[in-house]
């Protein structure tokens, strides 16, 4: 069983590295896009390209956060996501980045649709609404999970002991 757990840690480590590489690639692409936009002149087209670069950076943040979460939770801590505290903390780390990235992507889509094709504003609005629903659902989850944590105080103590491994 230890060999299998070790194999899962190795696979998770490889996944974290791949997510980090994807984030770095997106950062380079965003920098190139922004640089070419500014060097091409400061006009409406440049603004659209910079807005697109911001969207790419938002995706890079999500990829990097996923890499960090996987590395910390599955490789360094070797934590088992079974207690309510661990589940809440794991999902919260991930969802805060996803909600922010979706909101930024919704704004990027709104600017792009407003300037290129107003017919796509409905799609942009649906991204923003989805981010809002995700945020509300996450808030409800955290609230309900808090009650479960009160029933299992030892889970919070276990999570705090696991945090010491990262310091």
N, C-alpha and C positions, 0 to 999 in steps of 0.2 A: 504494500500500500504506500510506503514511503517513496518508492520509485515512481509510482504513478503520480503522487502529489508533486514530486520534483519535476517530472515531465510537464505537468500542467504549469508549474512556475516558469519553466523554460519557454514554453509556448506563449504564456502571457508576456514574458519579457520580450520575446521576438515581436509580438503584436505591438507592445509599447514602442519599441524602436521603429517599427514601420509607421505608426501614427506620428511619431516625432519627425521622421523623414518626410512624410506627407506635409506636415505643418511647415517644415523648412522650405520645401518646394513651393508651397503656396505663398510663403513670405517673399521668396525670391521673385516669383511671378508678379505678385502685387507691387513690389518695389520697381520692377522693370516697367510694369504698366503705368504706375504713377510717374516715373521718371520720363518715359516717352511722352506722356500726356503733357507734362510741364514743358519739356523741351520743344514740343510741337507748337507751342503757343498757348496763351491763356485765353481760351474761348470756351464756348458751350461744349464743344466736343471734348476738350480737356477736362472740363468739370465732370462730364459723364464718365470719362476714363478713371478719374480719381475716385469717383463714387464706386465704380466697379472694383477698384483696388481696395477700397474699404471693405467691400463685401468679401473679397478674397482673404483679407486679414481676419475678418470675423470667422471665416471657415478655418483659418489656420489656428486661431485661438481655441476653437472647439477641438480640433485634432490634437493640439498640444495638451489641452486639459485632459482629454481622454487618455493620452499617453501617460501623463503624470498620475492620474487616478489609477490606471491599471498597474503601473509600476509600484505605487505606494501600497495599494490595497491587496494586490494579488502576488507580488514578488517580494517586496521588502517586509511587509507585515505578515504575509501569508495568512491574512485574516479570512475567516469564514463568515460570509454574509448570511447569518441566520438569525441573529438577535435584532430586535427593533431599532436599537441605537445604531448599530452598524449599517443597517439598511437605509435609515434616514440620512446618515452622514454620507454614505456612498452616493445615493441618489441626489442629495442636495448639491454635492460638489459638481456632479455632472449637469444637473438641470439648470443651475444658475448660469452656466456658460451657454447652454443650449438656448435658454430663454433670451439672453442678451444677444446671441448670434442671430436668432430668428428675428428679433426686433430690428437689429441692424439690417438684416437682409430684407425685411419688410420695408424699411425706409429706402434702401437702395432700389428696390423694385418700384416703390412709389415714385421716386425721382425719375427713374428710367421711363416708367409708363407715362408720367405726366409730360415728359419731353418728346417721347417717341410715338407712343400709341396709347391714348387715353382709354382705349378699350380694355387694356390690361390692368387698369386700376382695380378692378374687381379681384384679380388674382393677388395683387399686392395687398389689398385689404384683407383677403383671406389669410395671408401669412401673418399679418399683425393680429388678427382675431385668434388664430391658432396659438400664437405666442401668449396672448392673454388667457386663453382657456388653459393652456399648459401651466401658466403661472398660478392661476386659481386652483387648478387640480393639485399642484404641488403644495400650495398653502394648506389645502384641506388635508392632504396626506400628512404633512408635518404636524398639523393639529391633532389628527386622529392617532398618529404614531406616538405622540407625546403621552397619551393616555396609556398606551402599551408599555412605554418606558417606565411609567410609574408602577406598573405591575411587576416589572422585572428590573429592579435597581442594580442587580448584579451585572446585567448586560452593559450598563453605562460604565461601571467600574472596569469591566473587561476591556471595553473600547479605550478607556483612558490608559490602561496598562499597555495596550498595543501601540498607542501614540508615543510612548516613551521610546519605542524601538527606532523611531525616526529622528530622535534628537541626538 
